[in-house]
Amino acid sequence: MSDIQDIIIQLTELGLEKPVVSHDSVETVELWSEALEACIAAEAALESQLDYVLTKCLILKPKQPKSAEPIQVFIIAKADTTFSMTNLGKDLGMKELRFANDDVLTTIFNTSKGNVSPFALSNVPADKLPSVTIILDQSLVSEDLNKDIAFHPFKNDKTVFISSVTLKSYLDKLVGPDGYKVIDLSKYAASEAKPSAPVKKAPQAEQKPAQAAEEVSGGTKLGLDVKKDDDFSRWYQQVLTRSEMLDYYDISGCYIIRPWAYHVWQTIQEYFDAKIKTMRVKNCYFPMFVSARALEQEKDHIEGFAPEVAWVTKAGSSDLEEPIAIRPTSETVMYPYFSKWIRSHRDLPLRLNQWCSVVRWEFKNPQPFLRTREFLWQEGHCAYINKEGADTEARRILTYYKAVYEYLLAVPMIDGIKSEKEKFAGGLYTTTIEGFIPSTGRGIQAGTSHNLGQSFSKMFNVVVEDPNSPSNSGNEPAKLNVWQTSWGLSTRTIGVMVMVHGDDKGLVMPPRVSEIQVIVIPTGLTVKHSASDRQTIYKACSDLVSRLIEAGIRAEDDLRENYTPGFKYNHWELKGVPIRLEIGPKDLDKNSALSVRRDTFAKSSLSLDNIETTISELLEQIQNDMFAKATKDRDAGLKLVLDWDDFVTALNNKCICLIPWCNTTDCEDQIKDRSSRAELGDEPQDEKAPSMGAKSLCIPFDQPTNPPIEQGVTKCIQCGNLATVYGLFGRSY
Amino acid sequence: MSDIQDIIIQLTELGLEKPVVSHDSVETVELWSEALEACIAAEAALESQLDYVLTKCLILKPKQPKSAEPIQVFIIAKADTTFSMTNLGKDLGMKELRFANDDVLTTIFNTSKGNVSPFALSNVPADKLPSVTIILDQSLVSEDLNKDIAFHPFKNDKTVFISSVTLKSYLDKLVGPDGYKVIDLSKYAASEAKPSAPVKKAPQAEQKPAQAAEEVSGGTKLGLDVKKDDDFSRWYQQVLTRSEMLDYYDISGCYIIRPWAYHVWQTIQEYFDAKIKTMRVKNCYFPMFVSARALEQEKDHIEGFAPEVAWVTKAGSSDLEEPIAIRPTSETVMYPYFSKWIRSHRDLPLRLNQWCSVVRWEFKNPQPFLRTREFLWQEGHCAYINKEGADTEARRILTYYKAVYEYLLAVPMIDGIKSEKEKFAGGLYTTTIEGFIPSTGRGIQAGTSHNLGQSFSKMFNVVVEDPNSPSNSGNEPAKLNVWQTSWGLSTRTIGVMVMVHGDDKGLVMPPRVSEIQVIVIPTGLTVKHSASDRQTIYKACSDLVSRLIEAGIRAEDDLRENYTPGFKYNHWELKGVPIRLEIGPKDLDKNSALSVRRDTFAKSSLSLDNIETTISELLEQIQNDMFAKATKDRDAGLKLVLDWDDFVTALNNKCICLIPWCNTTDCEDQIKDRSSRAELGDEPQDEKAPSMGAKSLCIPFDQPTNPPIEQGVTKCIQCGNLATVYGLFGRSY
């Protein structure tokens, strides 16, 4: 749930320029007006800054059948706008629109009478937002309004003043520009109703709390309300919450990873852990706490992280003498001990890894799995005697990262090296794998492996005696600073997988990481079947599951009595289970089961003889087909661009681009500037993107050869200087 | 390293009653005296409180051969005590005692000239403490001294005033009562030297920094300096650090779990995770952060944890609107979501588990693995429709915990139920497994599984409709609060394993959890052997390792050229590897290898034919023998006591006791009081024990039958009321 601080932070990012004013609680518009005037009278500086209109926010609901999913209407209006709820309702196709009761305010909007503000919309769970019709009074966004708009940010004891642009930005960010309606409410004015009273005077309509209307156990709703292509951002939130991968948490930017997603992570852990053990990497665990002194030792490095570090300053009721940081990453946690443990070249290479969570308290818009304040990852930290050792193993790790995506998650990757601008702060160079989200046309950094060079070993004094130093010269042997690598892969993996494979029915899980690979559902039973018929089918289902499990296939049956087969199909499609097997009396007569693939919905009747082999092969086929499809989609969004004029067109067509490039930071900055939509006078910037200018994603190891870069001849398409490489550029996460 | 706050906390626990006074930096005793008098003059209240003597602390070193491990002498004296360093050195058997140089002060004591205080001893790494001879000036602890003793706690800009009792308590706690010498320094007074000058005037003696004298790569020192029976606490610290299981960290109470220990934890994870998956427990991950509101929801529960909660109050340079807690455990993190997810009895049972770290910022003396501020654990949280479900599964988990200790770690456990006083705050009852550390005669809680009853589900409103409620009555169906369990097992497991099995040579690792089960070492090579002979032996070693690995045995060879076989034996004995195999020319001639068991040092010559089977059987034998030995030792320390007079005698003989008991909290409190050594006028209380009164460890499920408790007849041995059970009591961790 949002709290006052979240709201202020959000508004500040959107352009809050006026002070937040605190006053007594005000229950009516009249009291509010008085309170603000009193504040202005008390503080002269405010007078010149504030010119505002007051507002009211109303939460309404129509009459609905008890069985229907409850819907609400949320109105943001000027305080003096009056209109008829009934007339408005008619236009919206809603019967008997009236004030919603307390339960709705509390349960769905986490607010209460007299305190309602637009920002209560942030409290609505993602899966309920589609049930809210949001209406914005046209007079608040009219060109004629030269005033700020006053709202209670959280409770009615504070007021914020924002512009209509900021208000719209807020709503755009929350539900997208099509997620609310701007309506001239005054045209519904009528004598029969004057709802200018504040919400607290609302009649107490009868309504069951919204949560009682949930249809499915465990909070799963049947299917999605939104299509992937229509509103990708809402689709993503819905598919995650309704498939029970994730839930929102009462601290912003933190999320609950539920078992359906955690299984994917555990599969990645087991796979990757086994890989690095073949490299003799050893697991360990360092404390999550870092002293300020250690944290700040490497200056370039800490500059990158300082604004996002969370600080512990209290234990119980005592203040700590010095604040203690929670690790944002562990270079500065570990390397003082590398210095202690590495005494001789014989202690090299030292290869450590830990599975842990780290905290980066970002104030940017959080996004489940992709940008969260706490996230799970592994971080590897190794030290070598020379650059070659670090080079080789940094690349080897990158191949494992690529395999996690391509082999396990069926998501294609492009591997390469980061530009100077995008590399890890403090390191020598960064290798990376880059993914692509076709729905948004944006690239996404999927895993990085850094050669840190010697900068950290110099800061932390990680030295050994040079084993090649002449031993009989009588001099002290020369000291060598070790070469280091660090590399990390996080739960971002899961978000990328969902974004790439999911469809309008829900998740599509790659078989290798799906907790359930095959769901077996009894079908075809009607009232004319006897209890014994039913038991025969049920037993056939559970016998089949046992056989599949025996063969190493993760299978389950769904024998729940109180749900129809159709309901179960939807349920397991939402969760993305790769294969559904249906068994009914007719199937059993034929000694077969009907299989339905989640990825293609292709059906086929499979003989129960030898079905273990058939299913194993089918799972393998699905895994391969999913990778092939994702690769095809990625390739369709990957353009070789040889002319600047085609570059932005390609970006706007949701592509990422390979371009002949001079590989300089100045040019990279210019590419970003010149490709931002604002610069182009294009549609307003999408607030959900941290930056809509194109960034360099990587310089791919696998460089295009048709045409090749001719050194000394080929020109950079942006600046016209000589190109040295193909660079991969795109809008990105 | 200790910081000023740690020191103040430590001293406060030990009895710091006087204010800490801040003043200018004072480089000499004269300036110090002036500064304190100025403070007293400025603040009248101080005058009545302060009556003190000034002190000086000197760090000296003798002349030693370069190859020797450097030793230091640390003297705590009255400021006006003068003595001859040379004469003192003679009595100590040390040549040319003189002031240590800056390097020693910085590297070993983390202090600097002019700032030395007794509390710098806390900065000495555990493995270096034995090299420090600590001398306390008798005049500071004489009966005649009616004044407080003034020290700089950390730097010379502050002064603390403590009694001689507190000073001794500090030293007792740090190094034990035998770890320092009280000497009448005045008897070494002589005209030839007057070292009354402060340390800053020390001559700059030549000495290599202590760390350059480490003998072994990776910081491992050869073997231990202390015997397990002589000073158990120092033995424990040494064995952990020198075997490279753990390292100390620069934040007090936090430790680095190094690969040698982490492997044990990962083995436990894999074993237990597989067990709970058979129960259909699902893994997940909840955020580490908890809002204050959620944390404080269950009052009894939070009372137990509040004093130890770490609070995040800042992110980057911004203050958070509300402090956010780091989870000390996750009941209050998870259960609001249980309420959301559990809508129907069909959602039950819900069984979740997470592997994570939790933070309990204890101010008690931390101890690696046993009591740390951050620790790794798993926490399971389940919900059931009725008490029986919760009962059954809480007990099932306890059997898995017992198996972790007995099957994997070869440590015997006693399972039972906690008394009302010792149960988990807020729960219904707690089941527990209790271990025993023979060296200290103390019990240790090793894992707990709680039936939480319905108290949390009432607080967090986790309800379902009663499925047995009559369906046609027309009334609303009755609501049921779910029954919950929670259960946790932590890295404490590793500490218990080390304490039980370790010996004077180092760790003794149970084969099932040892990262290396067999170490193969080439032996018997002398100067008369050719390079080709050497290669033959080396190849025989690595071939053998390959064969063993092929057979699923975790084997390694140690072919390092620059170490002798004897050095390698010590190294791997310190690390506790279960079997050493030696191969030399003679062994090879006989087609055999010599095996040496770590637990018994028993040797036998093994034919290389079929050695995979022999070794597998031997590992199994070692595992079983270790468990049998630990059980025998535990049984020897477990007394059935039928008479109160025998109870404390048994405790003092390092036993835990089964006693006929009335099972009431009043009686339990009295048992604790009456069995504390202070009460008995016995030797001073061991400061390393949180409390030396006996606690109830559990009421064992397996009750003694000879004699049985006769209900209505048998009496409680403490209070004389009727006994209802045998209770297991003991001093404990």
Contacts between the chains, C-beta under 8 A, distances in Angstrom:
chain1	res1	chain2	res2	distance
A	3	B	321	6.3
A	3	B	322	7.0
A	4	B	321	6.0
A	5	B	320	6.7
A	5	B	321	3.4
A	5	B	322	7.4
A	211	B	340	7.9
A	211	B	343	7.9
A	214	B	343	6.0
A	217	B	343	6.0
A	217	B	344	5.1
A	217	B	346	5.0
A	217	B	347	5.0
A	218	B	341	5.7
A	218	B	342	7.9
A	218	B	343	7.0
A	218	B	347	5.3
A	219	B	340	6.3
A	219	B	341	5.6
A	219	B	343	6.7
A	247	B	337	6.2
A	247	B	340	7.5
A	247	B	341	7.9
A	249	B	286	7.7
A	249	B	287	5.5
A	250	B	291	5.6
A	250	B	294	6.6
A	250	B	336	7.3
A	251	B	287	6.4
A	251	B	289	5.1
A	251	B	290	7.9
A	251	B	291	6.0
A	251	B	324	6.3
A	254	B	287	3.8
A	254	B	289	5.8
A	255	B	287	7.2
A	256	B	284	7.1
A	256	B	285	7.4
A	256	B	286	5.4
A	256	B	287	7.0
A	256	B	337	6.3
A	257	B	284	5.9
A	257	B	285	4.2
A	257	B	286	7.8
A	258	B	284	5.5
A	259	B	282	3.5
A	259	B	283	6.2
A	259	B	284	5.0
A	259	B	352	7.1
A	262	B	282	7.4
A	262	B	283	5.0
A	262	B	284	4.9
A	262	B	285	5.9
A	263	B	282	7.7
A	263	B	283	7.3
A	265	B	285	7.8
A	266	B	283	6.2
A	282	B	259	3.5
A	282	B	262	7.5
A	282	B	263	7.7
A	283	B	259	6.2
A	283	B	262	5.0
A	283	B	263	7.3
A	283	B	266	6.1
A	284	B	256	7.1
A	284	B	257	5.9
A	284	B	258	5.5
A	284	B	259	5.0
A	284	B	262	4.9
A	285	B	256	7.4
A	285	B	257	4.2
A	285	B	262	5.9
A	285	B	265	7.8
A	285	B	357	7.9
A	285	B	376	6.2
A	286	B	249	7.7
A	286	B	256	5.3
A	286	B	257	7.8
A	287	B	249	5.5
A	287	B	251	6.4
A	287	B	254	3.8
A	287	B	255	7.2
A	287	B	256	7.0
A	287	B	374	5.5
A	288	B	357	6.3
A	288	B	359	7.7
A	288	B	374	5.8
A	289	B	251	5.1
A	289	B	254	5.8
A	289	B	373	7.9
A	289	B	374	6.8
A	290	B	251	7.9
A	291	B	250	5.6
A	291	B	251	6.0
A	293	B	250	8.0
A	294	B	250	6.6
A	306	B	316	6.4
A	307	B	316	4.0
A	307	B	317	7.4
A	308	B	315	7.0
A	308	B	316	6.0
A	309	B	315	7.1
A	309	B	316	6.2
A	310	B	312	4.9
A	310	B	314	7.3
A	310	B	315	5.2
A	311	B	312	6.5
A	311	B	313	6.9
A	311	B	314	4.0
A	311	B	315	7.2
A	312	B	310	4.9
A	312	B	311	6.5
A	312	B	312	5.5
A	312	B	313	7.8
A	312	B	326	7.1
A	313	B	311	6.9
A	313	B	312	7.8
A	313	B	313	4.8
A	313	B	314	6.3
A	314	B	310	7.3
A	314	B	311	4.0
A	314	B	313	6.3
A	314	B	323	6.7
A	315	B	308	7.0
A	315	B	309	7.1
A	315	B	310	5.2
A	315	B	311	7.2
A	315	B	361	3.6
A	315	B	363	7.9
A	316	B	306	6.4
A	316	B	307	4.1
A	316	B	308	6.0
A	316	B	309	6.2
A	316	B	361	6.7
A	317	B	307	7.4
A	320	B	5	6.7
A	321	B	3	6.1
A	321	B	4	6.0
A	321	B	5	3.3
A	322	B	3	6.8
A	322	B	5	7.4
A	323	B	314	6.7
A	324	B	251	6.3
A	326	B	312	7.1
A	326	B	326	7.9
A	336	B	250	7.4
A	337	B	247	6.2
A	337	B	256	6.3
A	340	B	219	6.3
A	340	B	247	7.5
A	341	B	218	5.7
A	341	B	219	5.6
A	341	B	247	7.9
A	342	B	218	7.9
A	343	B	211	8.0
A	343	B	214	6.2
A	343	B	217	5.8
A	343	B	218	6.9
A	343	B	219	6.6
A	344	B	217	4.9
A	346	B	217	5.1
A	346	B	560	7.2
A	346	B	562	7.5
A	347	B	217	5.1
A	347	B	218	5.3
A	352	B	259	7.1
A	356	B	357	7.5
A	357	B	285	7.9
A	357	B	288	6.3
A	357	B	356	7.5
A	359	B	288	7.7
A	361	B	315	3.6
A	361	B	316	6.6
A	363	B	315	8.0
A	373	B	289	7.9
A	374	B	287	5.5
A	374	B	288	5.8
A	374	B	289	6.8
A	376	B	285	6.2
A	560	B	346	7.3
A	562	B	346	7.6
